[in-house]
Amino acid sequence: MLRIPLEGGGRELAALTSGIGETDEEYLTVVILPWLAEKLRIGPGSLVVVDNIEGKFRITRSAANDIDPLHADETEH
């Protein structure tokens, strides 16, 4: 499930989520079906990028998911 604050861009995206999204007082909620999660290579806690390029609701996997947290602060010498 994806929860996007309405004040953080969810309001603009809500019109594009007909049939897949719902809004309440604070959030746009979109359920990510298992087949889509597998295709995007995401799971609970994964970071995604959501946009409306070309007027379509689009979810892509964030490259931040590929950063190894144990070595994120290391720099090459």
mmCIF file of the N, C-alpha and C atoms, coordinates in Angstrom:
data_MODEL
# 
_entry.id   MODEL 
# 
loop_
_atom_site.group_PDB 
_atom_site.id 
_atom_site.type_symbol 
_atom_site.label_atom_id 
_atom_site.label_alt_id 
_atom_site.label_comp_id 
_atom_site.label_asym_id 
_atom_site.label_entity_id 
_atom_site.label_seq_id 
_atom_site.pdbx_PDB_ins_code 
_atom_site.Cartn_x 
_atom_site.Cartn_y 
_atom_site.Cartn_z 
_atom_site.occupancy 
_atom_site.B_iso_or_equiv 
_atom_site.pdbx_formal_charge 
_atom_site.auth_seq_id 
_atom_site.auth_comp_id 
_atom_site.auth_asym_id 
_atom_site.auth_atom_id 
_atom_site.pdbx_PDB_model_num 
ATOM 1   N N  . MET A 1 1  ? 0.835   -1.168 0.000   1.00 0.00 ? 1  MET A N  1 
ATOM 2   C CA . MET A 1 1  ? 0.000   0.000  0.000   1.00 0.00 ? 1  MET A CA 1 
ATOM 3   C C  . MET A 1 1  ? 0.884   1.237  0.000   1.00 0.00 ? 1  MET A C  1 
ATOM 4   N N  . LEU A 1 2  ? 0.455   2.209  -0.722  1.00 0.00 ? 2  LEU A N  1 
ATOM 5   C CA . LEU A 1 2  ? 1.160   3.477  -0.837  1.00 0.00 ? 2  LEU A CA 1 
ATOM 6   C C  . LEU A 1 2  ? 0.264   4.561  -0.261  1.00 0.00 ? 2  LEU A C  1 
ATOM 7   N N  . ARG A 1 3  ? 0.796   5.353  0.669   1.00 0.00 ? 3  ARG A N  1 
ATOM 8   C CA . ARG A 1 3  ? 0.011   6.456  1.249   1.00 0.00 ? 3  ARG A CA 1 
ATOM 9   C C  . ARG A 1 3  ? 0.750   7.754  0.962   1.00 0.00 ? 3  ARG A C  1 
ATOM 10  N N  . ILE A 1 4  ? 0.084   8.641  0.233   1.00 0.00 ? 4  ILE A N  1 
ATOM 11  C CA . ILE A 1 4  ? 0.685   9.909  -0.172  1.00 0.00 ? 4  ILE A CA 1 
ATOM 12  C C  . ILE A 1 4  ? -0.106  11.031 0.497   1.00 0.00 ? 4  ILE A C  1 
ATOM 13  N N  . PRO A 1 5  ? 0.566   11.876 1.274   1.00 0.00 ? 5  PRO A N  1 
ATOM 14  C CA . PRO A 1 5  ? -0.155  12.988 1.896   1.00 0.00 ? 5  PRO A CA 1 
ATOM 15  C C  . PRO A 1 5  ? -0.805  13.872 0.826   1.00 0.00 ? 5  PRO A C  1 
ATOM 16  N N  . LEU A 1 6  ? -2.058  14.231 1.038   1.00 0.00 ? 6  LEU A N  1 
ATOM 17  C CA . LEU A 1 6  ? -2.745  15.103 0.076   1.00 0.00 ? 6  LEU A CA 1 
ATOM 18  C C  . LEU A 1 6  ? -2.019  16.429 -0.056  1.00 0.00 ? 6  LEU A C  1 
ATOM 19  N N  . GLU A 1 7  ? -1.512  16.946 1.038   1.00 0.00 ? 7  GLU A N  1 
ATOM 20  C CA . GLU A 1 7  ? -0.788  18.224 1.019   1.00 0.00 ? 7  GLU A CA 1 
ATOM 21  C C  . GLU A 1 7  ? 0.600   18.083 0.396   1.00 0.00 ? 7  GLU A C  1 
ATOM 22  N N  . GLY A 1 8  ? 1.086   16.866 0.226   1.00 0.00 ? 8  GLY A N  1 
ATOM 23  C CA . GLY A 1 8  ? 2.407   16.631 -0.348  1.00 0.00 ? 8  GLY A CA 1 
ATOM 24  C C  . GLY A 1 8  ? 2.351   16.167 -1.795  1.00 0.00 ? 8  GLY A C  1 
ATOM 25  N N  . GLY A 1 9  ? 1.278   16.483 -2.503  1.00 0.00 ? 9  GLY A N  1 
ATOM 26  C CA . GLY A 1 9  ? 1.159   16.105 -3.899  1.00 0.00 ? 9  GLY A CA 1 
ATOM 27  C C  . GLY A 1 9  ? 0.059   15.103 -4.191  1.00 0.00 ? 9  GLY A C  1 
ATOM 28  N N  . GLY A 1 10 ? -0.471  14.489 -3.153  1.00 0.00 ? 10 GLY A N  1 
ATOM 29  C CA . GLY A 1 10 ? -1.515  13.479 -3.345  1.00 0.00 ? 10 GLY A CA 1 
ATOM 30  C C  . GLY A 1 10 ? -2.793  14.022 -3.945  1.00 0.00 ? 10 GLY A C  1 
ATOM 31  N N  . ARG A 1 11 ? -3.105  15.259 -3.637  1.00 0.00 ? 11 ARG A N  1 
ATOM 32  C CA . ARG A 1 11 ? -4.334  15.858 -4.164  1.00 0.00 ? 11 ARG A CA 1 
ATOM 33  C C  . ARG A 1 11 ? -4.287  15.917 -5.699  1.00 0.00 ? 11 ARG A C  1 
ATOM 34  N N  . GLU A 1 12 ? -3.150  16.305 -6.253  1.00 0.00 ? 12 GLU A N  1 
ATOM 35  C CA . GLU A 1 12 ? -2.995  16.393 -7.700  1.00 0.00 ? 12 GLU A CA 1 
ATOM 36  C C  . GLU A 1 12 ? -3.007  15.010 -8.359  1.00 0.00 ? 12 GLU A C  1 
ATOM 37  N N  . LEU A 1 13 ? -2.484  14.016 -7.661  1.00 0.00 ? 13 LEU A N  1 
ATOM 38  C CA . LEU A 1 13 ? -2.426  12.663 -8.210  1.00 0.00 ? 13 LEU A CA 1 
ATOM 39  C C  . LEU A 1 13 ? -3.752  11.916 -8.084  1.00 0.00 ? 13 LEU A C  1 
ATOM 40  N N  . ALA A 1 14 ? -4.576  12.304 -7.129  1.00 0.00 ? 14 ALA A N  1 
ATOM 41  C CA . ALA A 1 14 ? -5.823  11.578 -6.855  1.00 0.00 ? 14 ALA A CA 1 
ATOM 42  C C  . ALA A 1 14 ? -6.707  11.451 -8.083  1.00 0.00 ? 14 ALA A C  1 
ATOM 43  N N  . ALA A 1 15 ? -6.797  12.491 -8.880  1.00 0.00 ? 15 ALA A N  1 
ATOM 44  C CA . ALA A 1 15 ? -7.643  12.455 -10.078 1.00 0.00 ? 15 ALA A CA 1 
ATOM 45  C C  . ALA A 1 15 ? -7.157  11.424 -11.090 1.00 0.00 ? 15 ALA A C  1 
ATOM 46  N N  . LEU A 1 16 ? -5.888  11.037 -11.006 1.00 0.00 ? 16 LEU A N  1 
ATOM 47  C CA . LEU A 1 16 ? -5.306  10.079 -11.949 1.00 0.00 ? 16 LEU A CA 1 
ATOM 48  C C  . LEU A 1 16 ? -5.400  8.639  -11.466 1.00 0.00 ? 16 LEU A C  1 
ATOM 49  N N  . THR A 1 17 ? -5.910  8.424  -10.256 1.00 0.00 ? 17 THR A N  1 
ATOM 50  C CA . THR A 1 17 ? -5.925  7.077  -9.679  1.00 0.00 ? 17 THR A CA 1 
ATOM 51  C C  . THR A 1 17 ? -7.308  6.452  -9.674  1.00 0.00 ? 17 THR A C  1 
ATOM 52  N N  . SER A 1 18 ? -8.147  6.890  -10.559 1.00 0.00 ? 18 SER A N  1 
ATOM 53  C CA . SER A 1 18 ? -9.508  6.360  -10.647 1.00 0.00 ? 18 SER A CA 1 
ATOM 54  C C  . SER A 1 18 ? -9.496  4.834  -10.670 1.00 0.00 ? 18 SER A C  1 
ATOM 55  N N  . GLY A 1 19 ? -10.190 4.238  -9.708  1.00 0.00 ? 19 GLY A N  1 
ATOM 56  C CA . GLY A 1 19 ? -10.285 2.784  -9.645  1.00 0.00 ? 19 GLY A CA 1 
ATOM 57  C C  . GLY A 1 19 ? -9.188  2.109  -8.847  1.00 0.00 ? 19 GLY A C  1 
ATOM 58  N N  . ILE A 1 20 ? -8.063  2.792  -8.607  1.00 0.00 ? 20 ILE A N  1 
ATOM 59  C CA . ILE A 1 20 ? -6.979  2.164  -7.843  1.00 0.00 ? 20 ILE A CA 1 
ATOM 60  C C  . ILE A 1 20 ? -6.635  2.928  -6.575  1.00 0.00 ? 20 ILE A C  1 
ATOM 61  N N  . GLY A 1 21 ? -7.181  4.151  -6.420  1.00 0.00 ? 21 GLY A N  1 
ATOM 62  C CA . GLY A 1 21 ? -6.856  4.960  -5.260  1.00 0.00 ? 21 GLY A CA 1 
ATOM 63  C C  . GLY A 1 21 ? -8.081  5.480  -4.549  1.00 0.00 ? 21 GLY A C  1 
ATOM 64  N N  . GLU A 1 22 ? -7.902  5.762  -3.267  1.00 0.00 ? 22 GLU A N  1 
ATOM 65  C CA . GLU A 1 22 ? -8.957  6.339  -2.450  1.00 0.00 ? 22 GLU A CA 1 
ATOM 66  C C  . GLU A 1 22 ? -8.345  7.454  -1.621  1.00 0.00 ? 22 GLU A C  1 
ATOM 67  N N  . THR A 1 23 ? -9.146  8.452  -1.293  1.00 0.00 ? 23 THR A N  1 
ATOM 68  C CA . THR A 1 23 ? -8.661  9.521  -0.432  1.00 0.00 ? 23 THR A CA 1 
ATOM 69  C C  . THR A 1 23 ? -9.490  9.578  0.843   1.00 0.00 ? 23 THR A C  1 
ATOM 70  N N  . ASP A 1 24 ? -8.829  10.031 1.902   1.00 0.00 ? 24 ASP A N  1 
ATOM 71  C CA . ASP A 1 24 ? -9.530  10.358 3.136   1.00 0.00 ? 24 ASP A CA 1 
ATOM 72  C C  . ASP A 1 24 ? -9.180  11.814 3.435   1.00 0.00 ? 24 ASP A C  1 
ATOM 73  N N  . GLU A 1 25 ? -9.271  12.247 4.655   1.00 0.00 ? 25 GLU A N  1 
ATOM 74  C CA . GLU A 1 25 ? -9.003  13.649 4.977   1.00 0.00 ? 25 GLU A CA 1 
ATOM 75  C C  . GLU A 1 25 ? -7.545  14.051 4.770   1.00 0.00 ? 25 GLU A C  1 
ATOM 76  N N  . GLU A 1 26 ? -6.629  13.085 4.864   1.00 0.00 ? 26 GLU A N  1 
ATOM 77  C CA . GLU A 1 26 ? -5.207  13.418 4.829   1.00 0.00 ? 26 GLU A CA 1 
ATOM 78  C C  . GLU A 1 26 ? -4.399  12.741 3.734   1.00 0.00 ? 26 GLU A C  1 
ATOM 79  N N  . TYR A 1 27 ? -4.836  11.568 3.244   1.00 0.00 ? 27 TYR A N  1 
ATOM 80  C CA . TYR A 1 27 ? -3.991  10.772 2.366   1.00 0.00 ? 27 TYR A CA 1 
ATOM 81  C C  . TYR A 1 27 ? -4.700  10.282 1.112   1.00 0.00 ? 27 TYR A C  1 
ATOM 82  N N  . LEU A 1 28 ? -3.913  10.110 0.081   1.00 0.00 ? 28 LEU A N  1 
ATOM 83  C CA . LEU A 1 28 ? -4.288  9.324  -1.085  1.00 0.00 ? 28 LEU A CA 1 
ATOM 84  C C  . LEU A 1 28 ? -3.695  7.944  -0.828  1.00 0.00 ? 28 LEU A C  1 
ATOM 85  N N  . THR A 1 29 ? -4.524  6.912  -0.869  1.00 0.00 ? 29 THR A N  1 
ATOM 86  C CA . THR A 1 29 ? -4.065  5.553  -0.623  1.00 0.00 ? 29 THR A CA 1 
ATOM 87  C C  . THR A 1 29 ? -4.225  4.735  -1.897  1.00 0.00 ? 29 THR A C  1 
ATOM 88  N N  . VAL A 1 30 ? -3.145  4.090  -2.315  1.00 0.00 ? 30 VAL A N  1 
ATOM 89  C CA . VAL A 1 30 ? -3.152  3.251  -3.512  1.00 0.00 ? 30 VAL A CA 1 
ATOM 90  C C  . VAL A 1 30 ? -2.643  1.873  -3.107  1.00 0.00 ? 30 VAL A C  1 
ATOM 91  N N  . VAL A 1 31 ? -3.423  0.842  -3.401  1.00 0.00 ? 31 VAL A N  1 
ATOM 92  C CA . VAL A 1 31 ? -3.010  -0.526 -3.107  1.00 0.00 ? 31 VAL A CA 1 
ATOM 93  C C  . VAL A 1 31 ? -2.125  -1.016 -4.249  1.00 0.00 ? 31 VAL A C  1 
ATOM 94  N N  . ILE A 1 32 ? -0.954  -1.516 -3.888  1.00 0.00 ? 32 ILE A N  1 
ATOM 95  C CA . ILE A 1 32 ? -0.030  -2.079 -4.872  1.00 0.00 ? 32 ILE A CA 1 
ATOM 96  C C  . ILE A 1 32 ? -0.281  -3.586 -4.904  1.00 0.00 ? 32 ILE A C  1 
ATOM 97  N N  . LEU A 1 33 ? -0.801  -4.067 -6.000  1.00 0.00 ? 33 LEU A N  1 
ATOM 98  C CA . LEU A 1 33 ? -1.089  -5.492 -6.130  1.00 0.00 ? 33 LEU A CA 1 
ATOM 99  C C  . LEU A 1 33 ? 0.208   -6.295 -6.206  1.00 0.00 ? 33 LEU A C  1 
ATOM 100 N N  . PRO A 1 34 ? 0.189   -7.550 -5.744  1.00 0.00 ? 34 PRO A N  1 
ATOM 101 C CA . PRO A 1 34 ? 1.405   -8.364 -5.709  1.00 0.00 ? 34 PRO A CA 1 
ATOM 102 C C  . PRO A 1 34 ? 2.130   -8.461 -7.053  1.00 0.00 ? 34 PRO A C  1 
ATOM 103 N N  . TRP A 1 35 ? 1.402   -8.594 -8.151  1.00 0.00 ? 35 TRP A N  1 
ATOM 104 C CA . TRP A 1 35 ? 2.067   -8.717 -9.456  1.00 0.00 ? 35 TRP A CA 1 
ATOM 105 C C  . TRP A 1 35 ? 2.831   -7.442 -9.808  1.00 0.00 ? 35 TRP A C  1 
ATOM 106 N N  . LEU A 1 36 ? 2.292   -6.273 -9.405  1.00 0.00 ? 36 LEU A N  1 
ATOM 107 C CA . LEU A 1 36 ? 2.975   -5.009 -9.681  1.00 0.00 ? 36 LEU A CA 1 
ATOM 108 C C  . LEU A 1 36 ? 4.188   -4.844 -8.768  1.00 0.00 ? 36 LEU A C  1 
ATOM 109 N N  . ALA A 1 37 ? 4.032   -5.213 -7.500  1.00 0.00 ? 37 ALA A N  1 
ATOM 110 C CA . ALA A 1 37 ? 5.159   -5.145 -6.569  1.00 0.00 ? 37 ALA A CA 1 
ATOM 111 C C  . ALA A 1 37 ? 6.312   -6.015 -7.069  1.00 0.00 ? 37 ALA A C  1 
ATOM 112 N N  . GLU A 1 38 ? 5.989   -7.184 -7.577  1.00 0.00 ? 38 GLU A N  1 
ATOM 113 C CA . GLU A 1 38 ? 7.025   -8.071 -8.108  1.00 0.00 ? 38 GLU A CA 1 
ATOM 114 C C  . GLU A 1 38 ? 7.687   -7.455 -9.345  1.00 0.00 ? 38 GLU A C  1 
ATOM 115 N N  . LYS A 1 39 ? 6.891   -6.890 -10.221 1.00 0.00 ? 39 LYS A N  1 
ATOM 116 C CA . LYS A 1 39 ? 7.422   -6.267 -11.436 1.00 0.00 ? 39 LYS A CA 1 
ATOM 117 C C  . LYS A 1 39 ? 8.339   -5.089 -11.094 1.00 0.00 ? 39 LYS A C  1 
ATOM 118 N N  . LEU A 1 40 ? 7.950   -4.298 -10.097 1.00 0.00 ? 40 LEU A N  1 
ATOM 119 C CA . LEU A 1 40 ? 8.751   -3.141 -9.688  1.00 0.00 ? 40 LEU A CA 1 
ATOM 120 C C  . LEU A 1 40 ? 9.905   -3.521 -8.761  1.00 0.00 ? 40 LEU A C  1 
ATOM 121 N N  . ARG A 1 41 ? 9.920   -4.772 -8.307  1.00 0.00 ? 41 ARG A N  1 
ATOM 122 C CA . ARG A 1 41 ? 10.924  -5.262 -7.355  1.00 0.00 ? 41 ARG A CA 1 
ATOM 123 C C  . ARG A 1 41 ? 10.881  -4.453 -6.060  1.00 0.00 ? 41 ARG A C  1 
ATOM 124 N N  . ILE A 1 42 ? 9.648   -4.313 -5.523  1.00 0.00 ? 42 ILE A N  1 
ATOM 125 C CA . ILE A 1 42 ? 9.467   -3.593 -4.265  1.00 0.00 ? 42 ILE A CA 1 
ATOM 126 C C  . ILE A 1 42 ? 8.730   -4.470 -3.272  1.00 0.00 ? 42 ILE A C  1 
ATOM 127 N N  . GLY A 1 43 ? 8.874   -4.134 -2.024  1.00 0.00 ? 43 GLY A N  1 
ATOM 128 C CA . GLY A 1 43 ? 8.174   -4.824 -0.949  1.00 0.00 ? 43 GLY A CA 1 
ATOM 129 C C  . GLY A 1 43 ? 7.941   -3.847 0.182   1.00 0.00 ? 43 GLY A C  1 
ATOM 130 N N  . PRO A 1 44 ? 7.463   -4.338 1.312   1.00 0.00 ? 44 PRO A N  1 
ATOM 131 C CA . PRO A 1 44 ? 7.226   -3.452 2.455   1.00 0.00 ? 44 PRO A CA 1 
ATOM 132 C C  . PRO A 1 44 ? 8.488   -2.666 2.806   1.00 0.00 ? 44 PRO A C  1 
ATOM 133 N N  . GLY A 1 45 ? 8.344   -1.363 2.925   1.00 0.00 ? 45 GLY A N  1 
ATOM 134 C CA . GLY A 1 45 ? 9.470   -0.505 3.273   1.00 0.00 ? 45 GLY A CA 1 
ATOM 135 C C  . GLY A 1 45 ? 10.283  -0.013 2.093   1.00 0.00 ? 45 GLY A C  1 
ATOM 136 N N  . SER A 1 46 ? 10.000  -0.488 0.891   1.00 0.00 ? 46 SER A N  1 
ATOM 137 C CA . SER A 1 46 ? 10.730  -0.027 -0.295  1.00 0.00 ? 46 SER A CA 1 
ATOM 138 C C  . SER A 1 46 ? 10.389  1.423  -0.591  1.00 0.00 ? 46 SER A C  1 
ATOM 139 N N  . LEU A 1 47 ? 11.341  2.114  -1.180  1.00 0.00 ? 47 LEU A N  1 
ATOM 140 C CA . LEU A 1 47 ? 11.106  3.486  -1.604  1.00 0.00 ? 47 LEU A CA 1 
ATOM 141 C C  . LEU A 1 47 ? 10.685  3.491  -3.060  1.00 0.00 ? 47 LEU A C  1 
ATOM 142 N N  . VAL A 1 48 ? 9.713   4.332  -3.382  1.00 0.00 ? 48 VAL A N  1 
ATOM 143 C CA . VAL A 1 48 ? 9.255   4.464  -4.757  1.00 0.00 ? 48 VAL A CA 1 
ATOM 144 C C  . VAL A 1 48 ? 9.195   5.942  -5.122  1.00 0.00 ? 48 VAL A C  1 
ATOM 145 N N  . VAL A 1 49 ? 9.154   6.196  -6.412  1.00 0.00 ? 49 VAL A N  1 
ATOM 146 C CA . VAL A 1 49 ? 8.964   7.536  -6.942  1.00 0.00 ? 49 VAL A CA 1 
ATOM 147 C C  . VAL A 1 49 ? 7.598   7.538  -7.609  1.00 0.00 ? 49 VAL A C  1 
ATOM 148 N N  . VAL A 1 50 ? 6.785   8.524  -7.289  1.00 0.00 ? 50 VAL A N  1 
ATOM 149 C CA . VAL A 1 50 ? 5.448   8.646  -7.860  1.00 0.00 ? 50 VAL A CA 1 
ATOM 150 C C  . VAL A 1 50 ? 5.388   9.970  -8.607  1.00 0.00 ? 50 VAL A C  1 
ATOM 151 N N  . ASP A 1 51 ? 4.886   9.931  -9.841  1.00 0.00 ? 51 ASP A N  1 
ATOM 152 C CA . ASP A 1 51 ? 4.750   11.170 -10.592 1.00 0.00 ? 51 ASP A CA 1 
ATOM 153 C C  . ASP A 1 51 ? 3.540   11.092 -11.515 1.00 0.00 ? 51 ASP A C  1 
ATOM 154 N N  . ASN A 1 52 ? 3.328   12.149 -12.255 1.00 0.00 ? 52 ASN A N  1 
ATOM 155 C CA . ASN A 1 52 ? 2.218   12.197 -13.203 1.00 0.00 ? 52 ASN A CA 1 
ATOM 156 C C  . ASN A 1 52 ? 2.704   12.651 -14.578 1.00 0.00 ? 52 ASN A C  1 
ATOM 157 N N  . ILE A 1 53 ? 3.864   12.191 -14.968 1.00 0.00 ? 53 ILE A N  1 
ATOM 158 C CA . ILE A 1 53 ? 4.410   12.520 -16.282 1.00 0.00 ? 53 ILE A CA 1 
ATOM 159 C C  . ILE A 1 53 ? 3.451   12.024 -17.356 1.00 0.00 ? 53 ILE A C  1 
ATOM 160 N N  . GLU A 1 54 ? 3.221   12.865 -18.341 1.00 0.00 ? 54 GLU A N  1 
ATOM 161 C CA . GLU A 1 54 ? 2.303   12.571 -19.446 1.00 0.00 ? 54 GLU A CA 1 
ATOM 162 C C  . GLU A 1 54 ? 0.868   12.359 -18.960 1.00 0.00 ? 54 GLU A C  1 
ATOM 163 N N  . GLY A 1 55 ? 0.528   12.939 -17.794 1.00 0.00 ? 55 GLY A N  1 
ATOM 164 C CA . GLY A 1 55 ? -0.830  12.871 -17.301 1.00 0.00 ? 55 GLY A CA 1 
ATOM 165 C C  . GLY A 1 55 ? -1.278  11.518 -16.801 1.00 0.00 ? 55 GLY A C  1 
ATOM 166 N N  . LYS A 1 56 ? -0.332  10.647 -16.491 1.00 0.00 ? 56 LYS A N  1 
ATOM 167 C CA . LYS A 1 56 ? -0.655  9.313  -15.986 1.00 0.00 ? 56 LYS A CA 1 
ATOM 168 C C  . LYS A 1 56 ? -0.024  9.120  -14.617 1.00 0.00 ? 56 LYS A C  1 
ATOM 169 N N  . PHE A 1 57 ? -0.727  8.403  -13.746 1.00 0.00 ? 57 PHE A N  1 
ATOM 170 C CA . PHE A 1 57 ? -0.184  8.050  -12.438 1.00 0.00 ? 57 PHE A CA 1 
ATOM 171 C C  . PHE A 1 57 ? 0.887   6.996  -12.657 1.00 0.00 ? 57 PHE A C  1 
ATOM 172 N N  . ARG A 1 58 ? 2.108   7.281  -12.221 1.00 0.00 ? 58 ARG A N  1 
ATOM 173 C CA . ARG A 1 58 ? 3.219   6.365  -12.485 1.00 0.00 ? 58 ARG A CA 1 
ATOM 174 C C  . ARG A 1 58 ? 4.014   6.121  -11.212 1.00 0.00 ? 58 ARG A C  1 
ATOM 175 N N  . ILE A 1 59 ? 4.311   4.853  -10.968 1.00 0.00 ? 59 ILE A N  1 
ATOM 176 C CA . ILE A 1 59 ? 5.125   4.431  -9.826  1.00 0.00 ? 59 ILE A CA 1 
ATOM 177 C C  . ILE A 1 59 ? 6.372   3.757  -10.374 1.00 0.00 ? 59 ILE A C  1 
ATOM 178 N N  . THR A 1 60 ? 7.532   4.191  -9.903  1.00 0.00 ? 60 THR A N  1 
ATOM 179 C CA . THR A 1 60 ? 8.782   3.528  -10.271 1.00 0.00 ? 60 THR A CA 1 
ATOM 180 C C  . THR A 1 60 ? 9.585   3.253  -9.001  1.00 0.00 ? 60 THR A C  1 
ATOM 181 N N  . ARG A 1 61 ? 10.428  2.278  -9.083  1.00 0.00 ? 61 ARG A N  1 
ATOM 182 C CA . ARG A 1 61 ? 11.277  1.890  -7.958  1.00 0.00 ? 61 ARG A CA 1 
ATOM 183 C C  . ARG A 1 61 ? 12.380  2.929  -7.791  1.00 0.00 ? 61 ARG A C  1 
ATOM 184 N N  . SER A 1 62 ? 12.619  3.355  -6.570  1.00 0.00 ? 62 SER A N  1 
ATOM 185 C CA . SER A 1 62 ? 13.686  4.313  -6.296  1.00 0.00 ? 62 SER A CA 1 
ATOM 186 C C  . SER A 1 62 ? 15.046  3.620  -6.300  1.00 0.00 ? 62 SER A C  1 
ATOM 187 N N  . ALA A 1 63 ? 16.035  4.282  -6.888  1.00 0.00 ? 63 ALA A N  1 
ATOM 188 C CA . ALA A 1 63 ? 17.399  3.751  -6.884  1.00 0.00 ? 63 ALA A CA 1 
ATOM 189 C C  . ALA A 1 63 ? 17.958  3.690  -5.465  1.00 0.00 ? 63 ALA A C  1 
ATOM 190 N N  . ALA A 1 64 ? 17.371  4.442  -4.539  1.00 0.00 ? 64 ALA A N  1 
ATOM 191 C CA . ALA A 1 64 ? 17.826  4.414  -3.145  1.00 0.00 ? 64 ALA A CA 1 
ATOM 192 C C  . ALA A 1 64 ? 17.683  3.022  -2.541  1.00 0.00 ? 64 ALA A C  1 
ATOM 193 N N  . ASN A 1 65 ? 16.829  2.177  -3.114  1.00 0.00 ? 65 ASN A N  1 
ATOM 194 C CA . ASN A 1 65 ? 16.689  0.803  -2.627  1.00 0.00 ? 65 ASN A CA 1 
ATOM 195 C C  . ASN A 1 65 ? 17.951  -0.015 -2.863  1.00 0.00 ? 65 ASN A C  1 
ATOM 196 N N  . ASP A 1 66 ? 18.792  0.435  -3.784  1.00 0.00 ? 66 ASP A N  1 
ATOM 197 C CA . ASP A 1 66 ? 19.988  -0.317 -4.142  1.00 0.00 ? 66 ASP A CA 1 
ATOM 198 C C  . ASP A 1 66 ? 21.206  0.053  -3.307  1.00 0.00 ? 66 ASP A C  1 
ATOM 199 N N  . ILE A 1 67 ? 21.082  1.057  -2.447  1.00 0.00 ? 67 ILE A N  1 
ATOM 200 C CA . ILE A 1 67 ? 22.198  1.485  -1.607  1.00 0.00 ? 67 ILE A CA 1 
ATOM 201 C C  . ILE A 1 67 ? 22.331  0.529  -0.438  1.00 0.00 ? 67 ILE A C  1 
ATOM 202 N N  . ASP A 1 68 ? 23.528  0.024  -0.240  1.00 0.00 ? 68 ASP A N  1 
ATOM 203 C CA . ASP A 1 68 ? 23.809  -0.878 0.872   1.00 0.00 ? 68 ASP A CA 1 
ATOM 204 C C  . ASP A 1 68 ? 23.913  -0.041 2.147   1.00 0.00 ? 68 ASP A C  1 
ATOM 205 N N  . PRO A 1 69 ? 22.970  -0.161 3.078   1.00 0.00 ? 69 PRO A N  1 
ATOM 206 C CA . PRO A 1 69 ? 22.983  0.701  4.273   1.00 0.00 ? 69 PRO A CA 1 
ATOM 207 C C  . PRO A 1 69 ? 24.225  0.513  5.133   1.00 0.00 ? 69 PRO A C  1 
ATOM 208 N N  . LEU A 1 70 ? 24.874  -0.625 5.044   1.00 0.00 ? 70 LEU A N  1 
ATOM 209 C CA . LEU A 1 70 ? 26.084  -0.848 5.839   1.00 0.00 ? 70 LEU A CA 1 
ATOM 210 C C  . LEU A 1 70 ? 27.273  -0.089 5.305   1.00 0.00 ? 70 LEU A C  1 
ATOM 211 N N  . HIS A 1 71 ? 27.203  0.318  4.023   1.00 0.00 ? 71 HIS A N  1 
ATOM 212 C CA . HIS A 1 71 ? 28.321  1.008  3.392   1.00 0.00 ? 71 HIS A CA 1 
ATOM 213 C C  . HIS A 1 71 ? 27.925  2.356  2.816   1.00 0.00 ? 71 HIS A C  1 
ATOM 214 N N  . ALA A 1 72 ? 26.779  2.870  3.162   1.00 0.00 ? 72 ALA A N  1 
ATOM 215 C CA . ALA A 1 72 ? 26.274  4.121  2.585   1.00 0.00 ? 72 ALA A CA 1 
ATOM 216 C C  . ALA A 1 72 ? 27.130  5.322  2.915   1.00 0.00 ? 72 ALA A C  1 
ATOM 217 N N  . ASP A 1 73 ? 27.810  5.309  4.056   1.00 0.00 ? 73 ASP A N  1 
ATOM 218 C CA . ASP A 1 73 ? 28.619  6.459  4.468   1.00 0.00 ? 73 ASP A CA 1 
ATOM 219 C C  . ASP A 1 73 ? 30.061  6.370  4.006   1.00 0.00 ? 73 ASP A C  1 
ATOM 220 N N  . GLU A 1 74 ? 30.452  5.266  3.403   1.00 0.00 ? 74 GLU A N  1 
ATOM 221 C CA . GLU A 1 74 ? 31.830  5.114  2.964   1.00 0.00 ? 74 GLU A CA 1 
ATOM 222 C C  . GLU A 1 74 ? 32.061  5.863  1.662   1.00 0.00 ? 74 GLU A C  1 
ATOM 223 N N  . THR A 1 75 ? 33.238  6.432  1.524   1.00 0.00 ? 75 THR A N  1 
ATOM 224 C CA . THR A 1 75 ? 33.615  7.088  0.269   1.00 0.00 ? 75 THR A CA 1 
ATOM 225 C C  . THR A 1 75 ? 34.847  6.387  -0.271  1.00 0.00 ? 75 THR A C  1 
ATOM 226 N N  . GLU A 1 76 ? 34.992  6.424  -1.569  1.00 0.00 ? 76 GLU A N  1 
ATOM 227 C CA . GLU A 1 76 ? 36.175  5.793  -2.176  1.00 0.00 ? 76 GLU A CA 1 
ATOM 228 C C  . GLU A 1 76 ? 37.375  6.684  -1.985  1.00 0.00 ? 76 GLU A C  1 
ATOM 229 N N  . HIS A 1 77 ? 38.516  6.065  -1.731  1.00 0.00 ? 77 HIS A N  1 
ATOM 230 C CA . HIS A 1 77 ? 39.769  6.817  -1.543  1.00 0.00 ? 77 HIS A CA 1 
ATOM 231 C C  . HIS A 1 77 ? 40.727  6.509  -2.652  1.00 0.00 ? 77 HIS A C  1 
# 
